[in-house]
């Protein structure tokens, strides 16, 4: 097996805090990008960081780049700073929830 640039702890932490499936995240980003008169191309929906999270979800560990690993670390840190280590489902404000969902974390989903 090839070496992976990501350690076991980060891999597990990322896939715990990113509790949306790639399909859910892709649909969310497309919904957020849809305007009243135009729609964004599916592969261009969301900001660069959101698209990177989506791409990471589609990759095998061995295919991750050092840049992917940095995004994984930052997403884990940001979600944990907002939610703690074992968050209970919480709606919060729409803006707060939408920002977290753009990172792949739905605060209304129960922890695994």
Beta strands, then each sheet from edge to edge (+ up, - down):
end
